[in-house]
Amino acid sequence: MSDFNNRPQIEVLSAADGDRRRYWSDDDKLRIVEESFIGHRQAAATARRHGICRSLLTTWRRQYRNGELGSSRPVPFAPVTVAKGAPASQANPVDPCPPPDCQVEIALPNGRRLIVPVGVEPEALARILAVVDRQ
């Protein structure tokens, strides 16, 4: 009899007790995925906040990078980081002859990053992007 008291109790759950499988619209998926990319936020924290498992968010993020997640919306902005300090107000903001050590970092939709010199020829950059952007 004492053995019966020390065993953990078992709770039987039926399918009627739980929620049914949820359906996420493409807009909801895009919103959650884009939120998971903001700042230094962890994917697990974003998944917990929206009540989904981390592996599902990881799948959505991969689909987002590959352009498979619903209708692709245009990117609202392109983040830019200035590597060298330059005065905020300049008479001519575009330098016609940038220093040779200036570089531009390009973040591709598939998650890869490409760093090229500022003076790279557009045709050469297009050829490089065609190779790097492949799956």
N, C-alpha and C positions, 0 to 999 in steps of 0.2 A: 504494500500500500504506500510506503514512503517513496518508492521508486516513481509512482505515478505523480506525486506532488512535485518532484524535482524536474520533471520533463517540461520543456517549454510548451505553451499552449499553441495550437495550430489554428489559424483563422482561414476559412475557406472563402475565397472571393469568386463571385460569378461574373460573367460578362455583363450582366445587367447592372451590376453595382458600379462599374467604372464608366468613365467617359468614353465615347466612341472616338475613333481615330479622327484627328483634326485635319482639316484641309487648309493649306496655306496658299493664298493667291500669289501670283508672281510679284505683285507690288509689295506685299508683305515680306516675301523672301528677299527682294532687293533692298528694302528698307532695313531689315535685320542684318543682312550681310554688309551693307555700307556702314551701318552703325558699328559693326565688329571691326572695321578697318580704321576707325577714327582713333587717333592718338595712340597711346600705349595700352589700350584696352585689351584685355585677354578675351579670347573667343569663348572660353568656358564661362566667364562672368556674363557675357552677352547672352549666351545660350540659357543660363540659369534665369536671367531676368525675364526672358520670353517664354520660359517653360518648355524648352526643347533640349534634346540631348546634344552634347558637344559634337558627336560624330555626324549628326544631321547638318549642323551648321558648317562643319568642315566640308561635307559634300556640296552644300550650297555654295560655299566660297570657291571650291574648285570649279563648279559649273559657271560661276560668275566670271572667274578668270578666263575660262575657255569660251565665253560668250554664249553659253548654252542656257542660261537662266532667264527664261521669259523674254519679254521684249526688252532689248537693250536700250536704256535711256541714255541720252547724251550726258557726258560728264559735266557737272555744273561749274567746275573750276579746275585749274591745273595747279597743284602746289608747286611753288618755286622757292628755292633756297639760294641765297647769295653767299658764295663761299668767301669772297674777299670784301672787306668793308669799303663801301663807296658812299660818297656824300649823297644824301637824299635829294637835294636839289642841285641839278646840273643844268647848264645852259643847253648842252647837247647830250641827252641821255644815252644815245647810241654811239658807242665808240667805233669809228670806221675801221680802226686797225687794233683789234684786241690783242693783249699780250699773248704770247704763244702758250703759256701755261694755263690759260683759262679753259675750263671744261664745262660741259652741260651733261647732266644726268637725266636720262629719259626712262620713265617707269612705264613698262609695257603692260597691256591688259592681262597677259598670261603670268604676271608676277615677276618677270625678269626685269633687270635694270641694265641699262646700257650707258656707259660714260664715253663721250666723244669730245674732241677738241672743238672749240667754238668755230673755228674756221673750216670745218669739214665741208666738202663739196656736197650739195644736195643730192646729186646723182649717186655718189658713193654711199651716203647715208641711207638712201632708199634701197640700195642693194644689200647693205648690212641689215637693215630692218626686215627685209624680206626673208633673210636667213634666220635671224634671231627670233622673229615672231612666229616661226613654225612651231608646231607641237612637237 
